[in-house]
Amino acid sequence: MAAPASACRCRLSRTGGAPAEHRSGIEGMAQRVAEIQAAFEENAELVAGAAEAARAQRAQTEGLNREVGVFRLD
């Protein structure tokens, strides 16, 4: 898993001697990594929600199958 954004900021504080152009580039990359991390976390939450919905739907389907299973067509 990627390092948390706080770890990126920690590493950035050690770039004090780098030229401004490099610092700016490093800070930009750190921001992009933080954005990717946030998107990853949001996606994980969406996947967990979808899995829960699928479990609920399966349980409902099984219940409906039991209820309808008592009827017979002749």
C-alpha positions as semicolon CSV with decimal commas, in nm:
position;residue;x (nm);y (nm);z (nm)
1;M;0,000;0,000;0,000
2;A;0,115;0,354;-0,068
3;A;0,257;0,569;0,208
4;P;0,009;0,804;0,369
5;A;0,016;1,165;0,258
6;S;0,165;1,265;0,594
7;A;0,471;1,053;0,513
8;C;0,508;1,235;0,182
9;R;0,495;1,572;0,356
10;C;0,756;1,449;0,602
11;R;0,990;1,362;0,318
12;L;0,922;1,698;0,156
13;S;1,049;1,881;0,461
14;R;1,391;1,732;0,392
15;T;1,416;1,893;0,047
16;G;1,508;2,233;0,187
17;G;1,832;2,249;-0,011
18;A;1,672;2,158;-0,343
19;P;1,621;2,429;-0,602
20;A;1,274;2,587;-0,600
21;E;1,189;2,418;-0,930
22;H;1,264;2,075;-0,785
23;R;1,080;2,152;-0,463
24;S;0,777;2,260;-0,663
25;G;0,788;1,940;-0,868
26;I;0,824;1,725;-0,558
27;E;0,535;1,906;-0,388
28;G;0,322;1,859;-0,700
29;M;0,396;1,487;-0,703
30;A;0,315;1,461;-0,333
31;Q;-0,021;1,628;-0,400
32;R;-0,093;1,386;-0,683
33;V;-0,001;1,089;-0,464
34;A;-0,236;1,220;-0,193
35;E;-0,515;1,253;-0,452
36;I;-0,455;0,899;-0,576
37;Q;-0,457;0,770;-0,218
38;A;-0,789;0,946;-0,150
39;A;-0,939;0,799;-0,469
40;F;-0,811;0,453;-0,370
41;E;-0,972;0,482;-0,026
42;E;-1,302;0,603;-0,175
43;N;-1,297;0,315;-0,422
44;A;-1,237;0,066;-0,139
45;E;-1,540;0,205;0,046
46;L;-1,753;0,175;-0,268
47;V;-1,642;-0,185;-0,320
48;A;-1,725;-0,270;0,042
49;G;-2,069;-0,113;-0,001
50;A;-2,132;-0,304;-0,322
51;A;-2,030;-0,630;-0,155
52;E;-2,271;-0,564;0,132
53;A;-2,552;-0,485;-0,113
54;A;-2,481;-0,810;-0,301
55;R;-2,497;-1,009;0,026
56;A;-2,829;-0,845;0,115
57;Q;-2,968;-0,913;-0,230
58;R;-2,861;-1,276;-0,212
59;A;-3,031;-1,319;0,125
60;Q;-3,348;-1,159;-0,010
61;T;-3,340;-1,383;-0,318
62;E;-3,300;-1,694;-0,103
63;G;-3,595;-1,586;0,112
64;L;-3,814;-1,523;-0,192
65;N;-3,716;-1,860;-0,339
66;R;-3,826;-2,031;-0,016
67;E;-4,159;-1,848;-0,016
68;V;-4,235;-1,912;-0,384
69;G;-4,111;-2,270;-0,361
70;V;-4,433;-2,382;-0,195
71;F;-4,633;-2,320;-0,514
72;R;-4,653;-2,591;-0,778
73;L;-4,754;-2,573;-1,139
74;D;-4,949;-2,870;-1,270
